[in-house]
Amino acid sequence: MMRHRNLLITVLLLWSLAPLLWQVYTSFSTHEALLQPLGEHNHRWTLDNYRQVLTANPPFWRYLFNSVIVGIGSTGLTLLLAIPAAYSLSKVSQNVARTAKFLLFGAALFPYVLLFLALLELARSLNLGNNLLALSFPYAALSMPLAVLLLLSAFRDLPSELEEAARLEGLGLWQRLRWILIPLIGPATASTAILVFLFSWNEYPIAMTWISRADLLTLPVAIARIAGSSVYSIPYGAYAAATVLGALPLLLLVLIFQRQIVSGLTQGAIKG
């Protein structure tokens, strides 16, 4: 039984990591080597793909910086609005909360691509194009339903006696939120922030249409332009190098906050 379990875990790990490992392998390979079948060439490791990406104009680090700005802006705005909304919903009656959760689920599952033309018209009429901070507004709006649902569950799990004791001590609403409730839902807040940040980091259609200046492109749009930079051939090595560099900040973020993410996503799962 244990042998079968270990075999299953190994297969799942290979299934999950194989595409990532192949992308790393491709990023260190020459273009000629990638066009030949495996085993029919002597592979030569090279850093040319990374040099090509990092010395481009604008430099690749500019795209990383743009995505970080958009990610931080959308995450901060989402949490700023979602925390009070989730707290308010945690205080209403069960029937109202159930209806609100149903609507939030529907909004979270709604394919936002259907809003594409409306968002494009909004950007045109309000002159929001080529503005990284303005890009945070649609990202925050699209992330709001899921953020409210996750934070609502966290607020629901807190014992009501705790807030009642804080109220008897004379703490106002914002004081209770700032000093007691928000610190207690820290894991759920961290996991919500990571999910919102990941969405803004990977989002492509809205960023492609709202941003046209080359120095303001976000990472997904910039990488897509690398892949389509030539009509005659695809620069596999440079594309792989760009994706590896773009994934490094996310891997670092997940490794740093992995405990908070797991704790936040599993919060309340074992409560009866």
Secondary structure as GFF3:
##gff-version 3
##sequence-region A 1 272
A	DSSP	alpha_helix	2	27	.	.	.	ID=ss1
A	DSSP	alpha_helix	31	34	.	.	.	ID=ss2
A	DSSP	alpha_helix	48	54	.	.	.	ID=ss3
A	DSSP	alpha_helix	60	90	.	.	.	ID=ss4
A	DSSP	alpha_helix	94	109	.	.	.	ID=ss5
A	DSSP	three_ten_helix	112	115	.	.	.	ID=ss6
A	DSSP	alpha_helix	116	125	.	.	.	ID=ss7
A	DSSP	alpha_helix	132	157	.	.	.	ID=ss8
A	DSSP	alpha_helix	160	168	.	.	.	ID=ss9
A	DSSP	alpha_helix	173	176	.	.	.	ID=ss10
A	DSSP	pi_helix	177	181	.	.	.	ID=ss11
A	DSSP	alpha_helix	182	184	.	.	.	ID=ss12
A	DSSP	alpha_helix	186	202	.	.	.	ID=ss13
A	DSSP	alpha_helix	205	210	.	.	.	ID=ss14
A	DSSP	three_ten_helix	214	216	.	.	.	ID=ss15
A	DSSP	alpha_helix	219	227	.	.	.	ID=ss16
A	DSSP	alpha_helix	236	256	.	.	.	ID=ss17
A	DSSP	alpha_helix	258	265	.	.	.	ID=ss18
###
